[in-house]
């Protein structure tokens, strides 16, 4: 009876876009006019005045190539228009959840890490601590960390973090800390209370000291000494190879934990209402440790059934690996996390974040629940995705990887279709949706039958042989989204190890119809597409402040590695049976949502067209031929020249206006435009070649982990973090060659102009194209004479020089 009077938890707000739609149409009109002019020019070249076919001039193929490329650019523009035309946002009201406190579902939080060297343990620790301190009933949270590097240092770091969390979580909730990743919080002076608040300053100083000790222990931990020091806690890592080892699972109980013994701990606990019960010293551990049980601030409200007090459980998982089994990269790790959490806590909601994406908004789980519980029909919120945002972002986005305009313009638009894409991190999933359940699964009464029934056999075939997993899946799919507490997690370790074995997925639907989908390095996009194809919708989670913040890669190698991995995975989908066009025909994937998926999935396909168009300018200058209309006295020629000029100016003005509308600088626009050219000629091009070779059976794709920089908002380094850096990776060869080629072409063209223009040669347009490319590739021009990491290695210069020489030879051999 009271449900009808409940206030709305979320509101869907349509965003006006009339002026932008007119601008979209203006650019489209100019693109179509350019195509029409190009086609008419080709007809004039091939047909004589009397209608008799004439011998095509030498530059005809240039005009044909230009026509094909410009047709492709028009297609891409149409895809972008489709994605931007129906923008919406979702406003959430977490304060209205207070009347639904008992209805809040449990949440299992997943953190993934793969390499302790590329992803420092201190980075993972901060992410975990920010999740453990969320404003959500602690008894309804559990954090799982997947370590695909099988590192004792990561396990040790989590054990230390679990101990520190006993102090950190109460501190955050007592003082209402805004950002609960310690490295951010302690990067500046205390701001939660005034300087006169002596108690707060004392607490803040104590916590800062404890955090610095935590970081020191984690950073100084040594893999070899941890494994061999003799206390047995890390004995399972002895002899383990990251590619060949059994499952290792460690549960850090939220009630009893190993924490460092400090002389001030008892004093601090007494001051803040803690009771510390010692259970004896462990003489084997080098430093003095005690087993402690902490009962939190007795001045706060007492613990209740919802689990408002305490610390969420923390579970370390390193799944079994064997050279005889394919591990399916991050998708395989996520499926293991889903199965292990199912037999341990079985929360109906799952959050997954990368190891460097800390919770920036402590109420993010409440905002997500507003979206997951706020619709009358859950079909509208299959998952809630937060757009990626970055902390300590470099000014003016020099590497073009913050993607703020894409998220605000394209993201809001796609949110108005079937919903925003699953981005692989910062996403709240319904477990039943990940299990492949359709939106109407709640009426499937077959799942409620006895174990011996056909439905149980079907569950066995779908989820595997684990009885515990089958029962947990049965309860989730049948609608029992508030499962009973599972008790002591340590008692279920054997069940968890069973479902994390390499061979467990054999003969099941994991990776196809259930869980994260295999077949692409961008398992997130592929999994989200499968969810949308089943008929579910998704919602965009965009609270203020942002839900999660991560670290954007800096420097050339890290940035291009990330782009290459994304483009490779997206093109793998295009070259498979999961191509959106085919899926759209046979499933519930909306046609406009299908086109929206193509916006990003054609990233690598854009490379050959953009590279071909980029080569037309240098080719024409070297061979003294035009591919663009010239400025001639005749009226038709003037109109032909004005179309590309108007398109060039209009498109760039439109693009710049988008950045201004997002409160970004003109410098940011230029950096992103420049990186678009660089990425297209490097990362996307290599991704295209990689997938083509894989399709032909000549090579296999390799998952490359992006280096995560140590989390330090302030840096004393003299290095310029915004300057492009290089290494000997092949990804730098094509843009280096393109930069050199355009410089050579401009020099040759200018020499011809100086000695006398040959009739029929290139005009101003070809010079502008080459000059624009030189400006866009200026980091590579600068790198040709740079030193150290700012200079292009000689091996890259040599390979690029050979490519340029070969191209010039082909152009001038006639």
N, C-alpha and C positions, 0 to 999 in steps of 0.2 A: 504494500500500500504506500510505503514511503518512497519506493523506487521512482514513482512518477514525479516526485517532488525533488529528486536529486538534481543538483546543479550540473551543467554540462562540464565534462573534464577537458574537452578540446573543442576548438572551433576551426572550421575550414573556411579560409578567407581568400576570395578571388582577388588577384592583383591586376590593376589596369595596365593595358599594354597597347593602346590604340596607336599612339605616335610611333612606337617601335615597329608595329606591324606595317605601317606605311613606309617606314625606312626599309624594312625587309623586302617589301614589294618593289621599292625603287632599285635596290641592288639587283634583285631578280630580273627586273625589266632590262637593266643594262647588260646583265649576263646574256640574256636571250638576244638582245640587239647585237651583241658582239658575235654570238654564234651565227645569227642570220647574216651579218656582214661578212663573216669568214666564209660561210658556205657560198654566198654570192660571189665573192672574190675567187674562190676555187672554180666556180662555173665559168667565170670570165677568163681564167687562165687556161682552162681545158677546151673551151669552145671558141672558135673563131667568129668573126663578125657575121659570116653567112651561115653560121650554124654547123660548120664542118669542124670535126675534131682536129685540134691542132696539137703539135708536139708539146708536151708539158715542159716548161722551163725547169732549170736545175733546182729551183727552190720549192717546187710543188710539194715535195714530201714534207718540208718544214711546215707548210701551211696545213697539211693534213694532220701532222702530229700536233700542231697547235690547236686545231679544231677538236681533236679527240681529248686533249688535256682540258680545254675550256669547257667541253661538255661534261667532263668529270667534275670540274669545279662547280658547275651549275647544279649537278646532282648532290654534291656535298652541301651546297648552300640550302637546297630544298630540305635535306635531312635536318639541318640545324633549325630552319624555320619551323618545321613540324615540332621539334622538341621544345621550342620557346613559346609557342603560341597560346598555351593554356596555363599560365602560371598560377599557382596557389601556394599558400603557406598554412601551417597548422599552429594555432596558438594553444598552449597548454596551461592548465590551472592546477598545479600540484597542491595548492593550499586547500582545494576542495576534496582532496583524498582523505582528509582527517576523519570524515564520517564513514569512510570505507576501510578503515584500518585493518579490520579482520579479513577483508577480501583481497588484500595484497598477496599476489602469488610469490612463491619462492623464486630466486634467480641464481642460476649457476653461471659464474663468470669465468671465461676462458682467456688465458694469456698464452701466446705462442712465441717461442724463441728457437733459433736454429743453430747459432754459432756464437760461443762466448767471446770470440775475438772481434767479430764484426758487430755483435750486439752485446756490449759490456754488461755484466751482471748488475752493476749499479743502476743501469737504465731500467732493467726489469724490476728491480727492487722498488724503485719509485712508483712504477705503474701499479705494482701489487699493493703497496701501502695506500695509494690513492683509492683503490677499489675497496680495500678492507674498511676504509673510513667513510664510506658513503652514508648519506642520511637515509637509512633504510633499516628495518629491523634486522639486527645481526643474525638472529636465528634463522632468517630466511635467505641468507647469503652464503655462498661457498665459492671459493676462488680456486681454480685449477690452472696450473702452469705446465704447459707442454714443452719439454726440452728435447728437441731433435738433435742436439749436439751431444747428448749423454755426458754432461759435464758435472763432475763432483763440485766444482766451484759454484755453479748455478744452484745446486741442491743446498750447498752450505749457505749461500747468500739468502735463500728463502728461509732457511732455519733461523738465521740471524734476524731477518726481517720479521718473522713471526714473533720473536722475542721483543723486538723494538715496538711492534704493533701494540703490545700490552700497555705501553705508555703513550704511544702516538694517537691511537684511536680515542681514548678518553680525553686527551688534551684537545684534540680537534673538536670534539662534540661539546666539551665544557666551554671552550672559548669561541665556538662557532667560526672555526677557521674557514676562509673562503676557498683557498686552493690547497688541497690535501696531498700534493706531491711534495715531500720535504725539500727537494732540491730547489723548487720554485719558492716555497714559503720562506726558506732561510736565506734566500739570495739577497734580501734587503733587510732593512730595520723592521722591528716589530710594529705592526700597524693595527692590530686588532683592539688594542686598548691604549689609553693615554699613558704618557710617561709617568704619571702619578700613580698608576695602578701597579704597586710594588709586587703583588702576588703574581699578576700576569707576567711581568718582566722576569721574575724569578723562574716561573714555569718555562717561559720562552727560552731563557738562557740555558736552563737544564736540558730541555729537549734538543736545542741546537748542539750542545756538547755531545749528547748521546747520539745524535744523528752523525756527527763528524766521526765519532768512534765507530759507528756502524759502517760508514763508507770506507774508513781506513781498514777495518777487518776484511771487508769484501774485496777491496782493490788489492790488498796484500795477500789474499788467499792463494795458495799454490796447489794446483791439481795433484801433483805427485805427493806432496806432504799430507794432504787431506786423505788420500787413499791409503797411505802406508803408515799413518801415525798410530794405528793399533787399537782404536776404541771401537772398531767394528761398525760404526754408523755408516761409513762410506765403503764398506768392504765389497758391496755389490758392484762398485765401479772398477774394482781391481781387474785388470785385463780386458775391460770392456772397450770395444772399438765402436766409434760412432756409427759405423755401417753394419755392425754385427755384434749384437748384445741382447740379452733377455730384457723383459720389461722390468723397470725399476719404478716403484711407487712409494712415496713417503707422505704420510698424513701428519700434519702439524695440528694437534688437537687444540681447540680454542680454550680449553680449560687448564691443561697442564703442558708446560713448555719449558725447554731449556733456554734460559736467558743469562747473560753475563752477570756475575756478582759484582756489584759496585758498592763502594763504601757509602754512597749517598742514597742508595735505593730504599733502604728501610726508612730513612728520614723523610725522603720524598713521599713514600707511600703513606706514612703516618700523617703527613701534612694534608694529604688529599683524600683521606678516608679510605685508604686501601688496607686490606689485611693480607699479610704475606706469611704463608705457612711453608717452612722449610722441611724438606724430606731427606736431607743428608747430602753430603758432597759426593760427587763422582770423581774418584781419585785418578781415573784413567785420563780424563781430559786435561791437557796441559795447563789451561787457565782454570781458575776456580769458578765452578758453575754450581748452581743449586737448582733443584727442581722446585718450582714455585707454583702456587695456586693463587690467583689474584681475584679478589671480590671487589668490583669497582665501586666508585664513589657512593657511599651509603646515603649521601644527601640527595642524590637523584632518585627518581622513582624506581621502585623495586622491579626486578625482572619479572616479566609476565610471559604468557604462553606465546606471544608473538615474537619473543626474542629480541626485545628492544635493546637489552644490555648485552655486553660481551663482545667477542671478536669473531668474525666469520671464520669458518674452517679454511685451511690452506692445504692444498694437495699438490705434490710434485709428481709429474709423470714423465718418464722417458720410455716411449713405446718400444716394443721389441722390433729389432731389425735383423734382416738376414740377406745376404747377397742373392739368395734364391727367390726373393719376393720383391716386387715393385712397391715402393713406399708412397708413391703418389704425392710427394711434396707436402705442401701445407694442407691440402684437402685430406690426405691420409691422416695427418695429425689431428685435424678437427674432428674427423669421424671417430678416432680413438677417444678423444675428449668427450664426445657425445655419449659413447657407450659406457665409458668409465663413470661419468657423472650419473648416468641412468641407474647404475647398480649401487651407487653410493648415496646420492641425494635426490636425484630424479626431479629436479625443479622443472616446472612447466615452461619457464622462460629462460633463455640462454643469452648471455652477452658475450660477444667475442671482441677482443682488442689485440692489436699488435703490442709487442713488448715495450715500445716507446710511446704508446698512446695513453697517457695518464688521464684520469678523470679530472677535468678542470672545473666542472660544476658538481658539487657534492650532492645535489638533488637530481642528478641526471636519471637515476632509476625511477624516481617519482614522476618526472616529466615523461619518461617512456611509458609508465603505467597509465598516464592520462590518455595516451594514444592507443595502447593495447586494450584498455578497459573502457574507453570513452565512446566507442561506436556501438550502436544497437546490434550490428551484425559484425562478427569478428572477421568476416571476409575482407573488410576494408583495412585491416591492419595485420597482415600476415607477418610482417616484420617492420621494425622502426629503425631507420638508418640515419645516423648523424653524419653530416658532411665533414670531411677531413679539414681540420684547422691546425695551425702550427705555432709553437711557442718560439720565442727568440728569433722570429722570422727576419731574414736580412732585409734591409731597407730596399724598396723598389724591386723586390723579387728578381735578383739578377739571373737566376737559373730557371725561372719560369715554371716552378713546380708547386707553387702554392695554390694555383688554380682557383682563385677566389671568384673571378668573373664567371668561369664555367659553372661553379656551384650555384652562384646567385642567379645567373641568367638561364642557363640550361637546366640546372637542378630544380628550380621552382617550376619551370615549365613541364618537365617530365613528371614532377610530383602531381601535376594536374591530369595526367593520363592514368596508367595503371599503377604508377608509383615510382619513386626514385629507385635507382639500381642498388643492389647489395654491393657495398664497397670493400668488403673484406675485413673491416675493423670498425669499431664504434657502432655495432648493430645489435639490436635486441630481437631475438628470434622466438617465435613460438616453437616449442619442441615438437609438437604434433605436425607443424608445417615442415620442419626439417625431416621428419619421419615420412614425408610423402603423403600425408593425409590430405584429401581434397577438402574444400570449404564446408561440405555438407557431411563430414565424417561423423558428426555427433549423432546422426540418426542411424548409423550402421550398427544394428543390434547384434549382428553376427559375432562381433568382437567380445560380446559378453557371455558367450557360450562356454561350456566346460573345456578343459584342456584337451580331451580326446576328440573334440569336434574338428571338422575341416578348417574352421577359422583359426584354430590353434596351430594346425599344420601349416597354414598359410603364413602365420606369424613366424613360425620356425623357419620357413623358407626365406622369408623377407629379412628377418633380423638376426638369424643365426641360432646356434644351439643352446645358448645360455638361457636357462630357465628364469633367472633373475632379470635378465634383460627383456625377455618376452613379457614377463608379468609387468615390468615397469612400463613397457611400450603399450601394453593393453590398457593400463590405467590412464595413460596420457591420451591415447587416441579416443578412448571411450568417453572422454570429457571430465575425468576425475583430475582436475587441474590443481587440487590442493591435497597432495598425497600426505599420508601420515609421516611423522619424523622417523628416520631410519635408524636412530640409535648411534652406537659407537661406530664410526667409519672404519676404524682399524680392523674390525671384525670381518669386513667385507673385502679386504685386500685381495684374497685369492680369487674372488669373483671378478674383481676389476682386472686382475692380470689375465684371466681367461679371455675377456673380451678385447684385450689389447694385443693379443698374439698376432703374429704376421699372417697365420693361416686362417684366422677366424672368419675373414670376409669371403673365403672361397665358397662359391655356390649360393651366396646371398645377394641381396639387392643393394648392398652398401656401395656407394659410389656411382650408382645408376639411378635408381628410383628412390633411394633412401640416403639421407646424409648429404654431405658436400660432394658435388659431382666431379668425377674424374675425367680426364681427357684434355685438360688445359691447365697452363700455369696460372691463369686467372680464374681459379676455381670459384671465386666470389661472384663474378659476373655470370658464369655458367649456372651456378646454383640459384642465383636470383632469377634468372630466366626460367629455370625449371619451376620455380615457385609461382611466378606470374603465369606461366603456361598452364598451371593447374587451376587457375581461376582466382588465386589470391591477389590482393592489392597490397601495396606497401605505403608507408607514410614517412615524411621527412621530419626528423627530429632536430629542431634548431632552436634550442633555448638560449637565453641570454643570462649569464655568459655562456660561451660555447661549451658543448657537452664534453668533448675530449680535445686534447692538444697533443700533437706529435712533433717529431723532429723531421724537418725537410732536409733531404740530402744536399750537401754543398759541394762545390767543385765539379769539374767536368766528368770525371770517371763515375762517381756515385750517381749523379743525376742521369747520365745517359744509360747507365746500367739498369736503373729503375725503369726508365722509359722503354728500354729494349725488352725487359721481361714482360711488362704490361702488353706491349704491342705484339710480342710473340704469342702470348696466351690468347689474346683477342683474335688474332688471325687463325690460330688453331681451331677456334670455334667456327669461323667462316668456312674453313676447309674440312669441316666434319658434318656429320648428320644433324648436329645441333644448330645449324645455321638458322637464324631467326625467321627467314622467309618460309622455310619448310615447316618450322615449328608453328608458325602463325596459321598455316592452312589446316592443321590437324588438331590443334589444341585451343585453349581459351586465351591465348596470347593475342591481345588487341593489336590491330594492324598499325595504329599509330605508335603503340608501344614497341612493336617490332621495328619500325623505322627509327625510333629513339635509340634502341640498342645498336642499330647500325652506325649511329653517329660516332661512337667510340670504337666499334669493332672494325671499322675500315681504316683505322689509324695506319696500320702497316701497308694497306693497299694504296694509300695516298702517296706513299714514298716514290714508287716508280713514275707516277704521273707528274709529281712535283719536281722530281729530278730531271725528267725529260724536258719539262718546260724551262727549268733552270739552265739546261744545256743549249737551248735554242739561241739565246742571246750570244754566248761565246762562239757558237758554231757560225752564226751569221756574220759576226765581226771578223772571224778568221777567214771565212770564204767569200766575204764581200757580197752577202746576199741579205735581203730583208725578210722578216716574218711578221712584221707589224706594218700597218698603213703608214704612209709618209705624209708630211705636210707639203701638199702641192697646191698650186693656184686654183685648180678646178674645185668646184663646190662638192662633188661626190667624194673626192679625196679628203677634203677638209672634214666632212662628216665622218668618214671612216677613221680618221685620226682622233677625232673628238670622243668617240665611243670608248676606246681603252683609257684615254686620259680621264674622262668622267668616271669610269668604273674604278680606276685606281684611287682617285681622290675621294669618291663617295664611300668606297669600302673602308678605307683607312679612317675617314672621319667618323663613320658608323662605329668602327671598332674602338676608336679612341673615346667616343661618347659613352660606350658601355663601361669603360674603365672609370671615366669621370663619374658616372652614375653610381658606381660601386665605391666611390670616395677613394679612388686610387690616382696616383700621379701619372703624368704623361711619360715620365721615365719608366714607370712600371709597364705601361703599354708597350713602349719600345723594347724593353728587355724581353717581354713575352713574345712580341712579334719576332725578334731576333732569334730567340730560342726555338720558336716554331720552325724556322728555316733550318737551324742547326739540327734539331731532333729529326726532322723529316729526312735530311740527307745523311744521317748517321744511324741513330738507334732504330728508327722505323725501317730504314732501308735494309739494315742487317737482319732485323726481325723478319722482314719479307723474304729475304734470301734463305734464312734459317728454316722457315716453315716450308718453303718450296722444296728445299733439299730433303727435309723430313718426309714430305709427302711423296717424293720420288724414292724414298728408302735409302738415301745416301748419307744421312746423318741423323742424330737424335738431339732434341733440345736439352739444354742444361739449365737447371734452376740456379740463378745467381742471387745470393742474398745481398741486399743493399746495406752498406756499412752504416751503422748508427753511431753518430758522434757522441762522445761523453757529454752528459747533461751539465752544462755550465753556462747559465744565462750571461755571465760576464766573463770576458776573456782578456788576458793581458798579453796575448800573442801579438807580435808585430805583423803577422801575416794578414793579408787582405782577404777576408772570407768571401767577398763578393767577386773576386777575380777568377776567371776561368783557369782551371788547372788541367793538366794532361798526363797521360801515361802511355805505355806502349800498346794499348788495346787497339785491335783492328777497327773499332767503332770510330776512331778519329781519322782514318785514312780518307773516306769519301769527302767529308767537309773540307779537309785540308787540300785535297786535290781540286775541289770546286772553287775554293778561295783563290788558289794559285792560278787556275785556268781563267777566271774572270779578270784577274789583274793582267795576265798576258794578253787576253783578248782586247781589253781596253787599250793597252799599249799598242797593239798591232793596228786597231781601228783608228787610234789617234794619229799614228804614223801615216796611214793612208790619207787621212784628211789633210795632214800637213803637206804631203807631196802632191795632192790633187785628188779630188773625189772622182771615182770611177762611176759612170752612169749605171743606175740599177742597183747600187750598193745599199748598205744599211743606212737607216736614218737615226733620228734622235731617240726613238723608242728603244732600239737595241742597246744604245749606250746607257740609257736610264736603267734598263733591266740589269745590265752587268754592274753598274754602279750601285744600285740598290742591294744587289747580292753581296758585293764587297762590304758594304756597310753592315749588312746582317751578319756576315761571317767575320766581322772585324776581330773577335777574339782569336780566330785562327791566323789572321794576318799578323796580329800582334804576337801570337805564339811562335811564328816563324823565326823571330829574333829574340824571344824570351829566354830566360835562364831558369834552371832548376825545374820545379814542377809547373812553373808558368810558361815554360818553353816546350814546343812540340819535339819529342824525341827524334833522333836522326833516323831511326828505323821507319818511323811514320813519314818523315820528309822524303825518304828515298822511295817508298812505295807510292806516295802521292805524286812525286816527280815522274815516276815511270808511267803512271796513269795519264798524267797531263801530256807527256811526250807522245804516248800512243794516240791520244785524242787529237792532238795537233797534227800528227802524221796522217791520220785518217782524213782530216779536214783538208789538208793541202797536197795530198798525193796526186790529185788531178791538176 
